[in-house]
Amino acid sequence: MKNYDVILEYAGTVEPYQKARIGAQMSGTIEKIYVKEGDFVKEGQLLVQMNTQQLTQAKIQFELAESDYKRMKSLFETGSIPEQQLERAKANYESAKASYELMLSNTQIRAPFDGIVTEKLMNEGEVFTLVPAGGGSPGIITLMRMDMVKIKLSIAEKDFPLIKLNQPAEVYVDAYPDKVFIGKVAQKNPALSSVSRTFTAEIEVPNPGLLLRPGMFARVKIKIGQGRGIIVPESAIVPLPGSNVNYVFVVKNETANRRNVILGKKFDGEVEILNGVNEGEFVVLSGQAKLADGTKVKIVE
């Protein structure tokens, strides 16, 4: 008998922690794009400069409204105008200010979060519209945050009580076969699909070196506890051709006895035997091709 870790294994695809198509909230001509694909950008960094004609008009309206409001406020303080007139000037000022700030944010497009520019969708001089010809979300560039990545898993109903928030998870990708990335269960959908009888969970993985990239195939292992069973090397298991039957040879009284076995969990080079072999029995690990049921053997220490 041997103790072993009980591990659930799943497959998924690496996704960026955040992803956004960056564009404006209104149509306009692109004057300047300050970044290129592959650039790292910081939150608030200027990415795109749009045509400033509408911004200039909005700024003039804002400055006029601001000047009028200040003048009305001064007149009100001296008792020259009623409060209602001041309130109208204030409302006009606040409306003009909001319009100017909105126009400014749509003229100077900035990064909403730290990330990497992964795609440039338009070029300088082109007209950005809210309804792109190709469909999908309108955008000028695509920005992804990858210092943290996530992997969405589809998990069977039977495993629902075993998956818990903040459980550690090991992540493996083909690009780095000898490296283990450590993450955790960050989200667990409380509802199951009535069609597939599965639920989704999300694994978050710190990625400071940016080794994990969106689109990579990932294998995820989540340890849920420990078990105890009869564990033997996989070399001891002989599959019967053309069937689902597996067997081993057990040595008893210097005789090899063939035993059909039921297999359980598989580990690195080892497998669990659920039925067919008892604790303490000697199992032949190699050379089974030379054995038949009842063959005399000698155990050499």
C-alpha positions as a printed Julia matrix, in Angstrom:
301×3 Matrix{Float64}:
   0.0     0.0     0.0
   1.18    3.48   -0.78
  -0.03    7.02   -0.13
  -0.55    9.21   -3.18
  -1.88   12.63   -4.06
  -5.38   12.71   -5.52
  -5.13   15.05   -8.5
  -7.79   16.19  -10.94
  -6.54   17.01  -14.43
  -8.15   19.31  -17.0
  -7.25   21.03  -20.23
  -7.84   24.62  -21.29
  -6.45   27.57  -23.23
  -4.38   30.43  -21.85
  -6.24   33.76  -22.03
  -5.12   37.29  -21.15
  -6.23   38.58  -17.76
  -7.75   41.59  -19.51
  -8.38   42.28  -23.18
  -9.89   45.31  -24.87
 -10.36   46.74  -28.33
  -9.45   50.38  -27.88
 -11.41   52.96  -29.83
 -13.38   56.18  -29.43
 -17.0    56.72  -28.44
 -17.67   58.67  -31.61
 -16.55   58.61  -35.22
 -13.54   60.61  -36.36
 -10.3    60.66  -38.34
  -7.2    59.07  -36.84
  -4.37   61.61  -36.83
  -1.63   59.73  -34.98
  -1.09   56.25  -33.52
   1.74   56.38  -30.98
   2.23   52.64  -30.45
   2.94   49.55  -32.53
   2.26   45.86  -32.08
   4.37   44.39  -29.28
   4.71   47.66  -27.33
   4.27   47.63  -23.55
   2.07   50.48  -22.35
   1.1    51.83  -18.94
  -2.37   52.75  -17.75
  -3.19   56.31  -18.86
  -0.55   56.37  -21.62
  -1.59   58.2   -24.8
  -2.18   55.66  -27.56
  -4.08   57.43  -30.32
  -4.66   61.07  -31.28
  -7.9    61.73  -33.17
  -8.8    64.8   -35.26
  -9.08   67.85  -32.97
 -11.58   69.96  -34.95
 -14.59   68.96  -32.82
 -12.45   69.23  -29.67
 -11.51   72.8   -30.53
 -15.18   73.75  -30.92
 -16.08   72.05  -27.65
 -13.25   73.83  -25.87
 -14.44   77.21  -27.13
 -17.99   76.47  -25.92
 -16.64   75.35  -22.55
 -14.49   78.44  -22.1
 -17.4    80.74  -23.02
 -19.73   78.94  -20.59
 -17.1    79.07  -17.86
 -16.55   82.8   -18.37
 -20.31   83.45  -18.36
 -20.78   81.42  -15.17
 -18.0    83.33  -13.36
 -19.54   86.63  -14.46
 -23.01   85.59  -13.3
 -21.62   84.38   -9.99
 -20.01   87.77   -9.39
 -23.26   89.57  -10.28
 -25.27   87.29   -8.01
 -22.94   87.98   -5.07
 -23.59   91.71   -5.48
 -27.35   91.13   -5.73
 -27.58   92.21   -9.36
 -29.26   89.03  -10.71
 -31.66   86.45   -9.28
 -30.47   82.98   -8.24
 -32.43   81.36  -11.08
 -30.28   83.12  -13.66
 -27.12   81.96  -11.88
 -28.38   78.36  -11.84
 -28.98   78.47  -15.6
 -25.43   79.71  -16.17
 -24.09   76.99  -13.87
 -26.04   74.29  -15.72
 -24.73   75.55  -19.07
 -21.18   75.57  -17.69
 -21.41   72.02  -16.32
 -22.93   70.74  -19.57
 -20.22   72.4   -21.67
 -17.53   71.07  -19.34
 -18.88   67.49  -19.6
 -19.04   67.78  -23.39
 -15.48   69.07  -23.56
 -14.12   66.34  -21.27
 -15.95   63.68  -23.27
 -14.58   65.09  -26.5
 -11.1    65.26  -24.98
 -11.23   61.59  -23.94
 -12.38   60.65  -27.43
  -9.68   62.75  -29.07
  -6.82   61.57  -26.85
  -7.34   57.82  -26.45
  -5.41   56.43  -23.49
  -4.67   52.93  -22.17
  -7.3    51.73  -19.67
  -4.78   49.33  -18.06
  -1.15   48.19  -18.25
  -0.68   45.79  -21.14
   0.78   44.85  -24.51
  -0.44   46.07  -27.89
  -1.23   42.82  -29.7
  -2.98   44.14  -32.81
  -3.24   47.35  -34.81
  -6.64   47.35  -36.5
  -6.5    50.72  -38.3
  -3.97   53.16  -39.71
  -3.34   56.88  -39.48
  -5.6    58.86  -41.79
  -8.43   56.35  -41.71
 -11.88   57.25  -40.4
 -12.88   55.4   -37.26
 -16.59   54.55  -37.1
 -18.67   52.98  -34.37
 -19.95   50.28  -36.76
 -16.98   48.65  -38.51
 -17.57   47.14  -41.93
 -16.29   43.73  -40.85
 -18.58   43.48  -37.84
 -17.52   42.86  -34.25
 -16.48   45.49  -31.73
 -15.04   48.67  -33.26
 -11.46   49.41  -32.34
  -8.19   50.95  -33.42
  -5.83   48.73  -31.45
  -6.15   45.63  -29.25
  -4.61   45.72  -25.8
  -4.0    42.71  -23.54
  -2.84   42.46  -19.95
  -0.55   39.41  -19.67
   1.43   39.81  -16.43
  -1.42   37.69  -15.09
  -3.24   35.14  -17.28
  -6.31   32.98  -16.79
  -7.42   29.55  -17.93
 -11.11   28.65  -18.12
 -11.93   25.02  -17.4
 -15.07   22.98  -18.06
 -15.45   20.53  -15.16
 -17.74   17.54  -14.76
 -20.66   17.65  -12.34
 -19.18   14.91  -10.11
 -16.19   17.12   -9.32
 -18.26   20.14   -8.25
 -17.81   19.63   -4.47
 -14.07   19.0    -4.91
 -13.2    22.34   -6.52
 -12.83   25.22   -4.07
 -11.75   28.83   -4.38
  -8.05   29.55   -3.84
  -7.03   25.91   -4.35
  -3.48   25.76   -5.77
  -3.21   24.62   -9.38
  -0.23   23.46  -11.42
  -0.18   24.54  -15.07
   1.85   22.93  -17.85
   2.3    24.08  -21.46
   4.04   22.35  -24.36
   6.31   25.34  -25.02
   8.04   24.81  -21.64
   7.77   21.06  -20.94
  10.05   21.16  -17.89
   8.46   24.18  -16.23
   5.56   24.24  -13.77
   3.49   27.43  -13.4
   1.63   27.81  -10.12
  -1.81   29.41  -10.05
  -5.02   29.16   -8.07
  -8.75   28.66   -8.53
 -10.01   32.26   -8.76
 -13.61   31.71   -9.87
 -16.13   28.87   -9.69
 -19.46   29.15  -11.45
 -22.18   28.2    -8.93
 -24.49   26.97  -11.71
 -24.08   23.96  -13.99
 -25.02   23.71  -17.65
 -28.25   21.77  -18.03
 -27.01   20.52  -21.41
 -23.45   19.35  -20.67
 -23.82   18.88  -16.89
 -20.56   20.75  -16.41
 -19.56   23.95  -14.65
 -16.8    26.43  -15.38
 -13.9    27.39  -13.17
 -11.18   29.94  -13.8
  -7.53   29.53  -12.92
  -5.41   32.65  -12.44
  -1.67   32.31  -13.0
   0.94   35.01  -12.27
   3.0    35.54  -15.43
   5.66   38.17  -14.62
   8.08   36.8   -17.21
   5.35   36.73  -19.89
   6.26   33.14  -20.78
   2.61   32.15  -20.94
   0.94   33.63  -24.0
  -2.74   33.75  -25.01
  -3.72   30.81  -27.19
  -1.35   28.29  -25.62
  -2.83   24.89  -24.8
  -2.56   24.25  -21.06
  -2.91   21.22  -18.81
  -4.05   21.99  -15.29
  -3.6    19.77  -12.23
  -5.47   20.47   -9.0
  -4.59   18.49   -5.86
  -7.73   17.75   -3.83
  -6.31   15.48   -1.11
  -4.54   12.17   -0.48
  -5.47    8.57   -1.12
  -4.0     5.19   -0.29
  -3.86    2.14   -2.54
  -1.82   -0.53   -4.27
   0.53    1.2    -6.69
   2.72   -0.66   -9.19
   4.9     0.4   -12.12
   3.02    0.55  -15.42
   5.48   -2.03  -16.78
   3.78   -4.65  -14.6
   0.45   -4.26  -16.43
  -0.15   -6.45  -19.49
  -3.1    -5.45  -21.73
  -4.94   -8.26  -23.43
  -5.02   -7.44  -27.19
  -8.46   -6.71  -28.63
 -10.12   -6.17  -25.26
 -10.3    -3.87  -22.25
  -8.82   -6.57  -20.03
  -5.55   -5.97  -18.17
  -3.65   -8.51  -16.14
  -0.53   -9.0   -14.04
   1.46  -11.98  -12.84
   1.57  -12.54   -9.09
   4.22  -14.87   -7.67
   3.01  -17.24   -4.95
   4.72  -20.46   -3.82
   7.29  -19.96   -6.61
   4.52  -20.04   -9.2
   3.4   -17.2   -11.5
  -0.35  -16.75  -11.31
  -2.12  -14.61  -13.87
  -4.61  -12.15  -12.33
  -7.02   -9.89  -14.17
  -6.91   -6.44  -12.57
  -9.04   -3.32  -12.48
  -6.97   -0.16  -12.83
  -7.53    3.14  -11.07
  -5.6     6.38  -11.25
  -2.46    6.76  -13.31
   0.62    8.6   -12.13
   4.04    9.29  -13.66
   5.07    5.78  -14.66
   2.83    4.14  -12.06
  -0.76    2.96  -11.86
  -3.2     2.09   -9.09
  -4.7    -1.42   -8.9
  -8.24   -1.32   -7.51
  -8.94   -5.03   -7.66
  -7.03   -8.25   -8.41
  -3.94   -7.88   -6.23
  -3.7    -7.9    -2.45
  -1.33   -5.97   -0.24
   1.98   -7.76    0.3
   1.84   -9.92   -2.83
   4.78  -10.05   -5.27
   4.0    -8.66   -8.74
   6.22   -9.4   -11.74
   7.53   -6.11  -13.16
   9.21   -7.31  -16.38
   9.64  -10.38  -18.54
   5.92  -11.24  -18.56
   6.15  -12.36  -22.21
   8.05  -15.45  -21.05
   5.42  -16.36  -18.45
   2.18  -18.3   -18.54
  -0.28  -19.02  -15.79
   1.32  -21.65  -13.53
   4.9   -21.12  -14.68
   7.47  -21.94  -11.99
   9.62  -18.98  -11.02
  12.22  -18.13   -8.43
  12.32  -14.83   -6.6
  15.84  -13.43   -6.42
  16.39  -10.87   -3.69
